[in-house]
Amino acid sequence: MTTKNELDELKEIRKKLESKLSKEQLAAFDVHIANLELSIRRGIEVEHWASLHAASYYQPRSMRIDNGHEQLIKHSYDILIYAAETLLAQGKILHPVISGPVRFIINEIPFHRDGISLFVCVKLLSNGMYAEAHWDFVSMIRKADVLLEKFGKSRTDLTILDVNGRPIVPGCHKPRV
């Protein structure tokens, strides 16, 4: 559910980027913000795919990259953000990261390659770049895998753990150990 705090964060991002964006991009931001404000005022729960918790079948609670520090997972987007922040800490992400023919996973502004399509769920990274984080749990793992592979890591470097600390496998990620 989009909260007032997330809406305020989105407004701050718009304000920060105002001088860098075109009129069309600013208009896209304004429409998105207005729709979220209206939904909040009416009491309608607006849920992004990224804010959906994984099905209770998976019970994800934490993750590890390279058998390093265990990071708690509260939202599905935490998987992608932690993977990106790990790569940033290693000095590996310096430029936008493409996710497909028209999409970015990470960009300098929260827009896709066409320059008009705003990221659905914008997350600010520690280097000032933005991550697109609207996918569901399984897709977030796949996007994190793609991101890690682009920067020389293996799919086996990412481990999602259940409440008991056992590796879990949503979809076809990797075999349960």
Backbone as JSON, one array per atom type, in Angstrom:
{
  "sequence": "MTTKNELDELKEIRKKLESKLSKEQLAAFDVHIANLELSIRRGIEVEHWASLHAASYYQPRSMRIDNGHEQLIKHSYDILIYAAETLLAQGKILHPVISGPVRFIINEIPFHRDGISLFVCVKLLSNGMYAEAHWDFVSMIRKADVLLEKFGKSRTDLTILDVNGRPIVPGCHKPRV",
  "N": [[0.84, -1.17, 0.0], [0.57, 2.19, -0.83], [1.96, 4.68, 1.11], [1.64, 7.74, 3.0], [4.2, 8.64, 3.61], [5.74, 7.44, 1.57], [4.65, 8.73, -0.6], [5.4, 11.37, -0.04], [8.15, 11.02, -0.28], [8.35, 10.48, -3.02], [7.53, 12.95, -4.01], [9.65, 14.53, -3.14], [11.72, 13.44, -4.66], [10.86, 14.21, -7.21], [11.04, 16.99, -6.96], [13.79, 17.29, -6.53], [14.8, 16.46, -8.98], [13.75, 18.22, -10.8], [15.0, 20.23, -12.41], [16.41, 18.66, -14.18], [14.69, 17.22, -15.75], [12.49, 16.75, -18.59], [9.61, 18.59, -19.86], [7.59, 16.75, -20.44], [8.36, 14.55, -18.89], [8.16, 15.65, -16.33], [5.43, 16.11, -16.3], [4.51, 13.46, -16.4], [5.39, 12.58, -13.89], [3.84, 14.3, -12.27], [1.2, 13.46, -12.87], [1.28, 10.82, -11.92], [1.78, 11.28, -9.17], [-0.53, 12.78, -8.52], [-2.55, 10.85, -8.96], [-1.87, 8.97, -6.96], [-2.18, 10.56, -4.66], [-4.95, 11.08, -4.77], [-5.95, 8.48, -4.49], [-5.05, 7.86, -1.91], [-6.42, 9.8, -0.41], [-9.04, 8.96, -0.8], [-8.97, 6.64, 0.54], [-8.34, 4.31, -0.69], [-6.56, 1.37, -1.12], [-3.5, 1.37, -2.58], [-1.54, -0.74, -4.19], [1.69, -1.55, -5.06], [3.4, -3.93, -7.09], [5.84, -4.41, -6.01], [5.53, -3.93, -3.31], [4.14, -6.0, -2.37], [4.08, -8.79, -0.27], [5.83, -11.88, -0.42], [4.25, -14.95, -1.27], [2.9, -16.87, 1.41], [3.78, -19.41, 1.24], [6.46, -19.39, 0.51], [7.73, -17.98, 2.56], [9.86, -15.95, 2.87], [12.55, -14.5, 4.61], [15.1, -13.52, 4.87], [18.21, -12.74, 3.16], [21.29, -13.55, 1.44], [24.34, -12.56, -0.04], [27.06, -13.87, -1.74], [27.58, -15.53, 0.44], [27.76, -13.73, 2.51], [26.95, -11.1, 4.78], [23.82, -11.47, 6.4], [20.81, -10.26, 5.23], [17.78, -8.78, 6.16], [14.54, -9.36, 4.73], [11.9, -7.41, 4.05], [10.13, -6.44, 2.17], [9.45, -7.41, -1.22], [11.01, -5.92, -2.98], [13.29, -5.41, -1.54], [15.14, -7.36, -2.11], [16.24, -6.82, -4.69], [17.22, -4.22, -4.19], [19.11, -4.64, -2.14], [20.92, -6.27, -3.51], [21.77, -4.46, -5.49], [22.91, -2.44, -3.86], [24.98, -3.88, -2.7], [26.62, -4.33, -4.94], [27.17, -1.66, -5.53], [28.68, -0.94, -3.29], [30.95, -2.33, -3.87], [31.89, -0.87, -5.91], [30.96, -1.28, -8.52], [28.64, -0.54, -10.03], [28.28, 1.95, -12.19], [26.97, 3.13, -14.24], [23.74, 3.47, -15.91], [21.62, 0.53, -15.78], [20.41, -1.77, -17.99], [17.32, -3.48, -18.43], [15.89, -4.71, -20.33], [14.52, -4.42, -23.69], [13.21, -1.93, -23.5], [13.32, -1.1, -20.89], [14.83, 0.02, -17.8], [16.73, -1.27, -15.06], [18.2, 0.11, -13.27], [18.73, 3.58, -13.21], [19.84, 6.96, -13.95], [17.9, 8.87, -13.73], [14.47, 8.53, -12.69], [13.2, 7.12, -14.93], [12.28, 5.17, -17.81], [13.83, 3.86, -20.85], [12.56, 5.23, -22.95], [12.27, 7.73, -21.98], [9.94, 8.87, -21.08], [8.26, 7.11, -19.73], [7.67, 6.65, -16.47], [9.32, 5.17, -13.64], [7.54, 2.68, -11.93], [7.63, 1.98, -9.21], [9.69, 3.71, -7.39], [12.96, 3.63, -6.12], [15.48, 5.09, -4.28], [18.95, 4.84, -4.59], [22.09, 4.49, -2.82], [24.08, 5.8, -4.26], [22.83, 7.84, -5.54], [21.49, 7.16, -7.83], [18.55, 5.65, -9.35], [16.35, 2.92, -8.69], [14.19, 0.64, -10.33], [11.48, -0.88, -8.94], [9.14, -2.59, -9.02], [8.37, -5.23, -9.32], [7.13, -8.6, -8.69], [7.81, -11.06, -6.07], [9.21, -13.39, -7.14], [10.04, -12.39, -9.63], [11.65, -10.3, -8.73], [13.8, -11.69, -7.66], [14.8, -12.82, -9.99], [15.52, -10.47, -11.4], [17.47, -9.49, -9.66], [19.32, -11.56, -9.92], [20.02, -11.21, -12.65], [21.17, -8.67, -12.49], [23.35, -9.15, -10.75], [24.76, -11.03, -12.32], [25.46, -9.44, -14.54], [27.51, -8.03, -13.51], [29.56, -9.81, -13.0], [29.03, -11.79, -11.09], [27.69, -14.94, -9.88], [24.62, -16.83, -10.26], [24.39, -18.5, -8.12], [25.45, -17.07, -6.08], [23.52, -15.6, -4.83], [21.36, -16.07, -2.21], [18.26, -16.91, -0.91], [16.6, -17.0, 2.12], [14.47, -18.91, 4.33], [12.22, -18.58, 7.2], [13.46, -20.26, 8.97], [16.08, -20.18, 8.31], [16.79, -21.71, 6.15], [17.69, -22.3, 2.73], [15.49, -21.23, 0.13], [13.38, -21.81, -2.73], [11.78, -19.96, -4.92], [9.67, -20.37, -7.68], [11.71, -21.12, -10.41], [14.27, -20.73, -9.42], [16.71, -21.82, -8.0], [17.86, -25.08, -6.98], [16.44, -26.49, -4.01], [18.29, -26.81, -1.05]],
  "CA": [[0.0, 0.0, 0.0], [1.32, 3.43, -0.85], [1.73, 5.45, 2.32], [1.91, 9.17, 2.93], [5.66, 8.8, 3.59], [6.23, 7.1, 0.23], [4.2, 9.81, -1.48], [6.29, 12.5, 0.24], [9.45, 10.67, -0.85], [8.22, 10.65, -4.46], [7.49, 14.4, -4.26], [11.02, 15.01, -2.96], [12.48, 13.01, -5.84], [10.45, 15.08, -8.31], [11.59, 18.32, -6.69], [15.24, 17.2, -6.71], [15.12, 16.26, -10.4], [12.97, 19.16, -11.62], [15.81, 20.93, -13.42], [17.0, 17.69, -15.11], [13.66, 16.51, -16.5], [11.75, 17.47, -19.62], [8.22, 18.9, -19.49], [6.83, 15.51, -20.5], [8.72, 13.75, -17.72], [7.56, 16.3, -15.16], [3.99, 15.86, -16.39], [4.3, 12.06, -16.0], [5.54, 12.57, -12.43], [2.68, 14.97, -11.67], [0.02, 12.59, -13.01], [1.48, 9.7, -10.99], [1.6, 11.81, -7.82], [-1.95, 13.14, -8.35], [-3.32, 9.6, -8.82], [-1.59, 8.41, -5.64], [-2.83, 11.42, -3.66], [-6.38, 10.83, -4.84], [-6.19, 7.15, -3.92], [-4.85, 7.93, -0.46], [-7.54, 10.59, 0.15], [-10.26, 8.15, -0.86], [-8.8, 5.46, 1.37], [-8.15, 3.12, -1.53], [-5.22, 0.83, -0.99], [-2.78, 1.29, -3.84], [-0.43, -1.65, -3.97], [2.62, -1.84, -6.14], [3.84, -5.32, -7.0], [7.03, -4.49, -5.16], [5.2, -3.89, -1.89], [3.47, -7.25, -2.0], [4.95, -9.79, 0.34], [5.79, -13.16, -1.12], [3.23, -15.88, -0.76], [3.34, -17.48, 2.66], [4.41, -20.68, 0.88], [7.9, -19.19, 0.47], [8.16, -17.44, 3.85], [11.21, -15.39, 2.84], [12.82, -13.61, 5.73], [16.41, -12.9, 4.74], [18.98, -13.12, 1.97], [22.73, -13.39, 1.52], [25.07, -12.53, -1.31], [28.42, -14.37, -1.52], [27.65, -16.05, 1.82], [28.13, -12.62, 3.38], [26.01, -10.64, 5.8], [22.42, -11.82, 6.16], [19.98, -9.05, 5.16], [16.35, -9.08, 6.31], [13.65, -9.01, 3.63], [10.57, -6.99, 4.5], [9.37, -6.31, 0.93], [10.13, -8.1, -2.31], [12.01, -5.05, -3.59], [14.52, -5.44, -0.75], [16.07, -8.29, -2.77], [16.94, -6.08, -5.74], [17.93, -3.08, -3.62], [20.3, -5.14, -1.45], [21.87, -6.71, -4.54], [22.33, -3.25, -6.09], [23.76, -1.77, -2.87], [26.19, -4.71, -2.58], [27.46, -4.01, -6.1], [27.63, -0.28, -5.38], [29.75, -0.96, -2.28], [32.13, -2.88, -4.54], [32.26, 0.07, -6.97], [30.69, -1.88, -9.82], [27.57, 0.11, -10.81], [28.66, 3.33, -12.49], [26.12, 3.61, -15.32], [22.42, 2.82, -15.91], [21.59, -0.9, -16.07], [19.26, -2.08, -18.83], [16.61, -4.71, -18.06], [15.26, -5.25, -21.53], [14.58, -3.5, -24.81], [12.68, -0.6, -23.2], [13.33, -0.85, -19.45], [16.03, 0.06, -16.99], [16.63, -1.69, -13.67], [18.79, 1.25, -12.56], [18.96, 4.71, -14.11], [20.19, 8.21, -13.28], [16.61, 9.5, -13.44], [13.53, 7.42, -12.54], [12.45, 6.92, -16.16], [12.78, 4.11, -18.68], [14.61, 4.29, -22.01], [11.84, 6.17, -23.81], [12.36, 9.05, -21.35], [8.62, 9.34, -20.66], [7.67, 6.14, -18.81], [8.2, 6.77, -15.11], [9.39, 3.94, -12.86], [6.31, 2.49, -11.16], [8.0, 2.02, -7.79], [11.01, 4.32, -7.42], [13.77, 3.49, -4.92], [16.74, 5.82, -4.39], [20.12, 4.09, -4.15], [23.05, 5.3, -2.08], [24.9, 6.59, -5.17], [22.0, 8.87, -6.17], [20.75, 6.6, -8.96], [17.23, 5.14, -8.98], [16.05, 1.54, -9.07], [12.8, 0.29, -10.61], [11.26, -1.98, -7.99], [7.7, -2.9, -8.98], [8.1, -6.62, -9.65], [6.74, -9.51, -7.6], [8.91, -11.73, -5.39], [10.0, -14.24, -8.04], [10.67, -11.5, -10.61], [12.71, -9.55, -8.04], [14.96, -12.58, -7.59], [15.36, -12.91, -11.36], [16.18, -9.19, -11.7], [18.7, -9.44, -8.85], [20.24, -12.49, -10.6], [20.5, -10.54, -13.87], [22.05, -7.58, -12.06], [24.59, -9.74, -10.24], [25.48, -11.64, -13.45], [26.03, -8.38, -15.38], [28.71, -7.52, -12.85], [30.52, -10.87, -12.74], [28.67, -12.73, -10.03], [26.94, -16.1, -10.32], [23.3, -17.0, -9.64], [24.54, -19.2, -6.84], [25.89, -16.12, -5.06], [22.33, -15.05, -4.17], [20.62, -17.09, -1.46], [17.09, -16.43, -0.18], [16.41, -17.91, 3.25], [13.16, -18.89, 4.97], [12.23, -18.19, 8.6], [14.34, -21.17, 9.7], [17.43, -20.04, 7.8], [17.04, -22.67, 5.05], [17.5, -21.72, 1.39], [14.21, -21.54, -0.51], [13.38, -21.66, -4.18], [10.54, -19.58, -5.58], [9.73, -20.61, -9.12], [12.79, -21.99, -10.89], [15.51, -20.02, -9.11], [17.77, -22.81, -7.87], [17.34, -26.2, -6.21], [16.45, -26.42, -2.56], [19.42, -27.55, -0.5]],
  "C": [[0.89, 1.24, 0.0], [0.96, 4.24, 0.38], [2.03, 6.92, 2.07], [3.42, 9.42, 2.86], [6.23, 8.51, 2.22], [5.83, 8.17, -0.78], [5.1, 11.04, -1.29], [7.68, 12.27, -0.35], [9.44, 10.87, -2.36], [8.2, 12.14, -4.82], [8.89, 15.0, -4.12], [11.9, 14.65, -4.15], [12.15, 13.91, -7.02], [11.08, 16.46, -8.17], [13.1, 18.34, -6.97], [15.62, 17.14, -8.18], [14.48, 17.28, -11.33], [13.79, 19.81, -12.72], [16.39, 19.97, -14.47], [15.98, 17.05, -16.04], [12.99, 17.39, -17.54], [10.34, 17.76, -19.12], [7.35, 17.65, -19.48], [7.1, 14.62, -19.29], [8.12, 14.34, -16.45], [6.05, 16.06, -15.14], [3.67, 14.42, -15.98], [4.41, 11.92, -14.49], [4.29, 13.15, -11.77], [1.42, 14.13, -11.74], [0.11, 11.43, -12.03], [1.23, 10.15, -9.55], [0.14, 12.14, -7.56], [-2.82, 11.89, -8.18], [-3.1, 8.96, -7.45], [-2.25, 9.23, -4.54], [-4.33, 11.18, -3.6], [-6.73, 9.49, -4.2], [-6.06, 7.17, -2.41], [-6.0, 8.69, 0.2], [-8.82, 9.78, 0.2], [-10.15, 6.88, -0.01], [-8.64, 4.18, 0.59], [-6.72, 2.64, -1.35], [-4.61, 0.68, -2.38], [-1.56, 0.42, -3.59], [0.41, -1.79, -5.23], [3.01, -3.3, -6.0], [5.01, -5.44, -6.05], [6.68, -4.48, -3.68], [4.43, -5.12, -1.44], [4.46, -8.2, -1.37], [4.82, -11.08, -0.46], [4.71, -14.03, -0.5], [3.77, -16.58, 0.48], [4.01, -18.83, 2.41], [5.93, -20.55, 0.95], [8.46, -18.74, 1.81], [9.57, -16.86, 3.81], [11.41, -14.44, 4.01], [14.17, -12.92, 5.62], [17.09, -13.38, 3.46], [20.46, -12.9, 2.25], [23.29, -13.33, 0.11], [26.51, -12.93, -0.98], [28.62, -14.93, -0.11], [28.1, -14.98, 2.8], [27.07, -12.34, 4.43], [24.57, -11.01, 5.43], [21.58, -10.54, 6.27], [18.51, -9.43, 5.27], [15.58, -8.62, 5.09], [12.29, -8.66, 4.22], [9.62, -6.92, 3.3], [10.14, -7.04, -0.17], [11.22, -7.23, -2.95], [13.31, -5.0, -2.8], [15.58, -6.33, -1.39], [16.9, -7.55, -3.81], [17.78, -4.95, -5.15], [19.2, -3.55, -2.9], [21.36, -5.62, -2.44], [22.55, -5.49, -5.17], [23.29, -2.56, -5.12], [25.06, -2.56, -2.64], [27.15, -4.41, -3.72], [27.99, -2.58, -6.03], [28.79, -0.2, -4.39], [31.05, -1.48, -2.86], [32.59, -2.0, -5.7], [31.95, -0.41, -8.37], [29.62, -1.18, -10.64], [27.93, 1.59, -10.98], [27.73, 3.97, -13.52], [24.74, 2.95, -15.21], [22.51, 1.35, -16.34], [20.29, -1.21, -16.79], [18.66, -3.43, -18.43], [15.98, -5.39, -19.26], [15.28, -4.21, -22.62], [14.09, -2.08, -24.48], [12.79, -0.22, -21.72], [14.73, -0.76, -18.87], [15.72, -0.61, -15.65], [17.11, -0.52, -12.81], [19.07, 2.34, -13.58], [19.29, 5.95, -13.29], [18.97, 9.05, -12.96], [15.58, 8.37, -13.41], [12.6, 7.22, -13.74], [13.11, 5.8, -16.97], [13.41, 4.72, -19.93], [13.89, 5.27, -22.92], [11.84, 7.58, -23.23], [11.04, 9.6, -20.86], [7.99, 8.41, -19.64], [8.38, 6.18, -17.47], [8.29, 5.4, -14.46], [8.12, 3.84, -12.02], [6.59, 2.62, -9.67], [9.46, 2.46, -7.73], [11.72, 4.12, -6.08], [15.11, 4.18, -5.17], [17.87, 4.98, -3.82], [21.13, 5.04, -3.52], [23.95, 6.16, -2.97], [24.11, 7.68, -5.89], [21.26, 8.4, -7.4], [19.43, 6.02, -8.43], [17.05, 3.71, -9.49], [14.55, 1.41, -9.31], [12.5, -0.95, -9.78], [9.79, -2.36, -7.89], [7.38, -4.36, -9.21], [7.69, -7.44, -8.43], [7.99, -10.23, -7.08], [9.8, -12.53, -6.33], [10.72, -13.38, -9.07], [11.81, -10.7, -9.99], [13.97, -10.4, -7.94], [15.61, -12.68, -8.96], [16.1, -11.63, -11.73], [17.48, -9.06, -10.91], [19.75, -10.37, -9.46], [20.86, -11.83, -11.83], [21.5, -9.46, -13.5], [23.39, -8.13, -11.58], [25.42, -10.35, -11.38], [26.13, -10.59, -14.35], [27.34, -7.86, -14.81], [29.6, -8.64, -12.31], [30.22, -11.82, -11.61], [27.87, -13.88, -10.64], [25.58, -16.13, -9.64], [23.4, -17.68, -8.28], [25.04, -18.28, -5.73], [24.73, -15.52, -4.28], [21.57, -16.19, -3.51], [19.48, -16.42, -0.7], [16.8, -17.47, 0.9], [15.01, -17.79, 3.83], [13.31, -18.53, 6.45], [13.16, -19.07, 9.44], [15.79, -21.11, 9.21], [17.8, -21.02, 6.7], [16.85, -21.97, 3.71], [16.16, -22.16, 0.81], [14.3, -21.24, -1.99], [12.01, -21.24, -4.67], [10.69, -19.85, -7.07], [10.87, -21.54, -9.48], [14.15, -21.4, -10.55], [16.7, -20.95, -8.96], [17.28, -23.91, -6.94], [17.44, -25.99, -4.71], [17.56, -27.31, -2.03], [19.0, -28.27, 0.76]]
}
